[in-house]
Amino acid sequence: MKTIYFYKDLNKPHSLYNELLNNPPNGYKFYIPELEKRELVSKGKIDFVKSLPLVRRIYRGFLYHFYNPIKNENLKFSSKVLPKDIDLIFSAGRLVLRQDKPYVLDMVDKINCLMGYNQKLFLKNRKYIQQSLESPSCKAIVCFTEALRADIKNEFKSPKINKKLTVVYITKNFPKKKLLNKKHNSINLLFVGSINNPQDVLIKGALETLESFKQIVQKNPNVHLFVRCKLPEFMKKNMGD
């Protein structure tokens, strides 16, 4: 049995990784590190200060020119002592500079997620990011959508990076219990946009969701789709078809 180190920013993994963590690849198990109590307290204080509007403006508009906290975190992790039985690192949207362990990078929506979704910071560190992705220790780059894979190809135009790109869509196991019962004779689906990036509905798969729903509803008229996000005009017109 081989062990995968789950590298993440939060104390607990994001819920979108639940299926992966509950159903690891055959022959593998996940090791999820926990932050120590002192780290949690410190992180909580820092997150609170960073959430203040004035601090955010100063932090993003001024300090980023002299100090890159994300790059600093990459460097800190490169010297972190890992358990001896780790065979692979699975990184949730964070660059790994280590050369002693192979790693897989998982990217959800945009390339600049590697720099905290700060486009200016991303452009400033573009060469650094490309070198990290081309590193031999980076074995694969997992994208949630074809759109993201295309964006990465167009951005770097690197044969080394292109060979590592693969698309794995978000999936979820069907529940064992029946979806329909005597009390409910319909199935309601919900598509939710992003609060942080309200313009990124296409990256989140809104178009694929709509097209899939059109096919589903032809055979299952009792299925309904509810959309809670800002849609482009061309999609609003198609919603009525």
N, C-alpha and C positions, 0 to 999 in steps of 0.2 A: 504494500500500500504506500503510495507516494503522497507527499504533503504539499499543498498549495498555500502560500502565505497571501492572505487577503489584505492588500494595502489600500487604505481609505483615509479620508480626512476626518470624518465624524467618529464618535465613540462607537456608534452602532451603524452597520451597513445600511444604505438606502434600501427602502422596501422593494425597489425594482430588481434587486439582486436576490430576493427571497427564493425564487424558483431555482436559480443556479446553486445557491448555497444548500438548499434542501435536496437537490438532485445533482450532486457533483459527478463529473465524468467517471466512468468505470475505472476502478483501480486508484482513484484519488480521494483525498479528504481535504477539507479546508481548515486552515489554522487562522482564527480571527483574533488579532491582538486587542487587548483592552487597555484603555488609557488608565493610568494610575490616578488615585483620588486627587493628588496635588496637581496633576496635569489637567484634570477636569475642572477644578476650581480656577486655575489660571486661564484655561481656555474660555470658561464662562465669563470671566471678567473682561478678557480681551474682546470677545464677541459682542458684549454689551457696549463697550466703548466704541467699537467699530460701527455699531448700528446707529449711532447718533449722526443725524444729517450733516452737521458741520464737520465732524471728524471724518466722515466718508468723503466729503469734498476735498478736504485737505490731504487725506491719505491717498486718494486716487489722483488728485491733480498736482500734488507737490512731491510727496515722499517717494512715489513710484519712480521719479526721475533719478533718485539717488539710492534707493533701496528696493530690492525685489524680494518680497517675503516668500513668494512661491519658489523662486530659484533657490533661496536660502533653505527652504524645507526640502527641496530635492537633494541638496548637498548634505543636510543633516541625516536624511535617510540612507545616503550612500555609506555612512560610517556607522550606522546602527547595527548592533550585534543581533543577529537573527538566530532562532533555534537551529541546532545542528542538522535536524532531519528535514529542513526545507528543501524541496526539489525545484519549485517554481514559484514565481511571484506573479499574482494577478493584481494589476493596478487599475483602480477605478478612476480613470481620468487624470493620472498624475505621472509625470516623467520619472523614470528610474535611472539613476546614473551608475548603479552598481555594475561591476563586471564579473563578480563572483557567482551570481545567480542569473539564470535566464528569466525573462519576464514577458508577460502578455499585457498589452495596454488596451483597455476598454474605453471607448469614447462614445458618449451618448448622442450629442446633437451638433456641436460646433467645434471647429478646430481650436478656437481661442479658449476653450474650456481648460486647456493646458496652462493658461495664464489667468485663471480666475475670471474668464469671460471679459477680460479687458483687452480690447482690440489694439490700443496703442502699445500696451505692454507686450502683446503677442508680436506685433510688427517689429518692435525694438529687439526682441529676443528670437526672431525667426531663424537665424542661422544656428543659434544654440539649440533650438527645438529640432531642427532638421538633423543636426549631428547626433542628437540623442536618439532620434527615431531610426537613424541609419546604423546605430551601434549594433554589433553582433549579439549583444545580450538581449536586445529587443527582438523576440522571435515572431511576434504577430501583433497586428493592430486590428482590433475588432471594432467594426462600425455598426451602429444600430440601423442605418439606412443606406441605400444606394447613393442618395444625395450627399451624404457626408463623405463616402468613399470618393465620389467625383470631386468634391471640394478639396480633399487632401491631395489627390492626384494633380489637380490644376494649380494648387498652391505651391507645391514643392517640385513637381516634375522630376522626381527622383526614382530611377528604376529600382534601387534598393528598397525604398519605402513601398513602392507599388506592389512588389512581390509579397510583402507582408500583410497587405490589406485584405480583409475578409469581412463579409456582412453576415451578422447573426441577428435576426429580428427578435424583438421582445416576445416571449411566448409565456403561456400559462397553462398548466394542466387543467383539463376539464374536470369539474367536480363530479364525484361518484354519484351523488344524489341527483334525482331528476330536476331539470330546470323548471318544468311545469308541474303544477299540481291542481287540485280541484278548486282552490281558492283563487289562483292566478292563471289566466289563460293566455298570457302574453309575456314576452321577454323584452326587457328594456336595456339598451346599451347606452353607455355614457362616454363621450369623448371630451376631455378637459384640456384646455390650453395651459400655457405657462404664465404665471404672474410676473416672473422676472424677465421673460422674453415674449411678450404678447404678439410680436410680429413673426414668430418662428413656428407657426402652425404647420407649415409645409414640411419643415424639418422633423416635426413630431409625428408626421404620418397622417395628417388630416385628409389629404387627397386619396391615399391608399385606403383609409378607413371608409371614405364615402363610396369609392368604387366597389369595395368589398361588400358594403351594406346593400348596394343596388343589386348585386347578384344574390345575396342572401334573401332579401325581401321578396324576390320573384318566386321562390319556392316556399318561403315562410312569411306570409303576410302578417303574422302575429308578432313579428320582431319590430321594435321601434328604436330609432337612434336619436339621442338627445345630444346636442352640441353646445358646449359652454366655452366659447373662445371667440376671438376676433377673426373672421373669415375674409379672404379676398373676395372681391365682387364677383369674379367668374365662378367661384364655388357657391356663392349665395344663389346664383341663377340655377346652378345644377341641383341644388337642394330640393327644388320644386319638381324636378323631373320624375 
